Amino acid sequence: MTAGSGFTFTDAEDHDVPVGVATAVVPEEAGADARVSVTLSPTPAPSPTPAPSPSTGELRWSCTPAAARELAAALVRAAEEAENASAEGPVTVRADELRRGDVRDGERPMTVDGARTDGSTAHITWKSVEGRTWTQSYDVNTAITLRRRLPGTR
């Protein structure tokens, strides 16, 4: 097993739980068949050469690289969702008041990548979490509900 990285999460009772991530490389299980090991431990984080079996109180899982990437993507989505949530709840603004970084509320969050007003029309460039961008035009008085409002100016 090679050294990996460690993190600390907080459990439901507000206790810190060290989490270690390492790669378990077995010669006959290389490439896509290799295993990624995740260890949850109420004791100090695992050393660079963890024991072959979990210490008392540790939980250990392993998965394929593809499953590890899927878990990582789910964690990224959860982090973005948490960051995009507003403590005050959604806020509604006029289309001509949108600013770069504002996040639209809805099933699929999208971020304002750019905004400009041309008379009675606001041209808003949106960016999806997948990285796609597009521009939509709105009447300046159109109400847009935001999940997160960033401070600052356009």
C-alpha positions as a Python dict, from the first residue, in 0.01 Angstrom:
ca = {
    (1, 'M'): (0, 0, 0),
    (2, 'T'): (137, 343, -86),
    (3, 'A'): (97, 661, 114),
    (4, 'G'): (-210, 865, 36),
    (5, 'S'): (-373, 1173, 177),
    (6, 'G'): (-559, 1238, 497),
    (7, 'F'): (-853, 1458, 590),
    (8, 'T'): (-1059, 1522, 899),
    (9, 'F'): (-1436, 1506, 887),
    (10, 'T'): (-1680, 1575, 1170),
    (11, 'D'): (-1929, 1305, 1267),
    (12, 'A'): (-2293, 1356, 1371),
    (13, 'E'): (-2186, 1409, 1734),
    (14, 'D'): (-1938, 1683, 1635),
    (15, 'H'): (-1629, 1465, 1688),
    (16, 'D'): (-1334, 1489, 1448),
    (17, 'V'): (-1277, 1168, 1254),
    (18, 'P'): (-950, 1133, 1060),
    (19, 'V'): (-996, 984, 714),
    (20, 'G'): (-702, 837, 529),
    (21, 'V'): (-700, 759, 158),
    (22, 'A'): (-432, 538, 4),
    (23, 'T'): (-383, 317, -299),
    (24, 'A'): (-348, -56, -247),
    (25, 'V'): (-135, -187, -531),
    (26, 'V'): (-120, -561, -582),
    (27, 'P'): (86, -664, -889),
    (28, 'E'): (-191, -882, -1032),
    (29, 'E'): (-447, -604, -975),
    (30, 'A'): (-288, -308, -1153),
    (31, 'G'): (-460, -37, -1356),
    (32, 'A'): (-838, -41, -1344),
    (33, 'D'): (-827, -345, -1113),
    (34, 'A'): (-620, -164, -846),
    (35, 'R'): (-789, -84, -517),
    (36, 'V'): (-828, 247, -336),
    (37, 'S'): (-837, 212, 40),
    (38, 'V'): (-1034, 450, 264),
    (39, 'T'): (-983, 428, 640),
    (40, 'L'): (-1199, 599, 903),
    (41, 'S'): (-1029, 609, 1238),
    (42, 'P'): (-1121, 759, 1575),
    (43, 'T'): (-749, 743, 1652),
    (44, 'P'): (-473, 951, 1487),
    (45, 'A'): (-462, 938, 1109),
    (46, 'P'): (-300, 629, 958),
    (47, 'S'): (75, 631, 911),
    (48, 'P'): (223, 622, 558),
    (49, 'T'): (245, 242, 584),
    (50, 'P'): (-84, 136, 747),
    (51, 'A'): (-124, -206, 898),
    (52, 'P'): (-278, -470, 669),
    (53, 'S'): (-586, -489, 892),
    (54, 'P'): (-774, -206, 1061),
    (55, 'S'): (-678, -108, 1416),
    (56, 'T'): (-938, -137, 1688),
    (57, 'G'): (-1215, 112, 1618),
    (58, 'E'): (-1114, 171, 1256),
    (59, 'L'): (-1337, 113, 958),
    (60, 'R'): (-1174, 37, 625),
    (61, 'W'): (-1321, 10, 276),
    (62, 'S'): (-1168, -39, -63),
    (63, 'C'): (-1302, 20, -413),
    (64, 'T'): (-1194, 43, -774),
    (65, 'P'): (-1046, 364, -917),
    (66, 'A'): (-1372, 421, -1108),
    (67, 'A'): (-1576, 397, -789),
    (68, 'A'): (-1330, 629, -612),
    (69, 'R'): (-1373, 886, -892),
    (70, 'E'): (-1750, 854, -862),
    (71, 'L'): (-1726, 914, -485),
    (72, 'A'): (-1497, 1212, -542),
    (73, 'A'): (-1742, 1359, -794),
    (74, 'A'): (-2030, 1312, -548),
    (75, 'L'): (-1827, 1490, -279),
    (76, 'V'): (-1751, 1777, -518),
    (77, 'R'): (-2122, 1808, -603),
    (78, 'A'): (-2211, 1805, -230),
    (79, 'A'): (-1946, 2071, -159),
    (80, 'E'): (-2076, 2291, -441),
    (81, 'E'): (-2433, 2245, -318),
    (82, 'A'): (-2330, 2345, 36),
    (83, 'E'): (-2137, 2646, -93),
    (84, 'N'): (-2424, 2752, -316),
    (85, 'A'): (-2681, 2733, -36),
    (86, 'S'): (-2762, 3067, 117),
    (87, 'A'): (-2794, 3096, 495),
    (88, 'E'): (-3069, 3353, 444),
    (89, 'G'): (-3256, 3143, 187),
    (90, 'P'): (-3324, 3238, -174),
    (91, 'V'): (-3331, 3606, -270),
    (92, 'T'): (-3507, 3751, -574),
    (93, 'V'): (-3349, 4030, -780),
    (94, 'R'): (-3429, 4205, -1105),
    (95, 'A'): (-3245, 4073, -1411),
    (96, 'D'): (-3052, 4400, -1446),
    (97, 'E'): (-2920, 4358, -1088),
    (98, 'L'): (-2752, 4021, -1151),
    (99, 'R'): (-2376, 4011, -1084),
    (100, 'R'): (-2100, 3774, -1186),
    (101, 'G'): (-2091, 3488, -934),
    (102, 'D'): (-2462, 3497, -845),
    (103, 'V'): (-2607, 3144, -841),
    (104, 'R'): (-2959, 3087, -973),
    (105, 'D'): (-3194, 2880, -759),
    (106, 'G'): (-3350, 2570, -907),
    (107, 'E'): (-3298, 2201, -967),
    (108, 'R'): (-2981, 2268, -1169),
    (109, 'P'): (-2775, 2553, -1027),
    (110, 'M'): (-2615, 2789, -1275),
    (111, 'T'): (-2381, 3076, -1211),
    (112, 'V'): (-2382, 3421, -1368),
    (113, 'D'): (-2065, 3436, -1578),
    (114, 'G'): (-2137, 3783, -1715),
    (115, 'A'): (-2415, 4041, -1721),
    (116, 'R'): (-2477, 4355, -1927),
    (117, 'T'): (-2777, 4576, -1984),
    (118, 'D'): (-2877, 4718, -2320),
    (119, 'G'): (-3168, 4958, -2265),
    (120, 'S'): (-3463, 4754, -2142),
    (121, 'T'): (-3289, 4418, -2197),
    (122, 'A'): (-3047, 4239, -1964),
    (123, 'H'): (-2811, 3993, -2136),
    (124, 'I'): (-2700, 3729, -1886),
    (125, 'T'): (-2430, 3473, -1960),
    (126, 'W'): (-2484, 3163, -1747),
    (127, 'K'): (-2237, 2886, -1668),
    (128, 'S'): (-2347, 2536, -1569),
    (129, 'V'): (-2165, 2313, -1319),
    (130, 'E'): (-2056, 2109, -1622),
    (131, 'G'): (-1881, 2419, -1761),
    (132, 'R'): (-2121, 2497, -2048),
    (133, 'T'): (-2202, 2865, -2106),
    (134, 'W'): (-2490, 3035, -2285),
    (135, 'T'): (-2646, 3380, -2294),
    (136, 'Q'): (-3011, 3458, -2229),
    (137, 'S'): (-3188, 3790, -2267),
    (138, 'Y'): (-3446, 3913, -2015),
    (139, 'D'): (-3655, 4221, -1966),
    (140, 'V'): (-3467, 4422, -1701),
    (141, 'N'): (-3768, 4389, -1464),
    (142, 'T'): (-3774, 4006, -1478),
    (143, 'A'): (-3749, 3857, -1129),
    (144, 'I'): (-3465, 3603, -1094),
    (145, 'T'): (-3447, 3390, -778),
    (146, 'L'): (-3094, 3331, -653),
    (147, 'R'): (-2964, 3056, -428),
    (148, 'R'): (-2651, 3254, -346),
    (149, 'R'): (-2570, 3620, -386),
    (150, 'L'): (-2206, 3723, -390),
    (151, 'P'): (-2112, 4065, -258),
    (152, 'G'): (-1956, 4317, -493),
    (153, 'T'): (-2027, 4471, -828),
    (154, 'R'): (-2047, 4344, -1183),
}
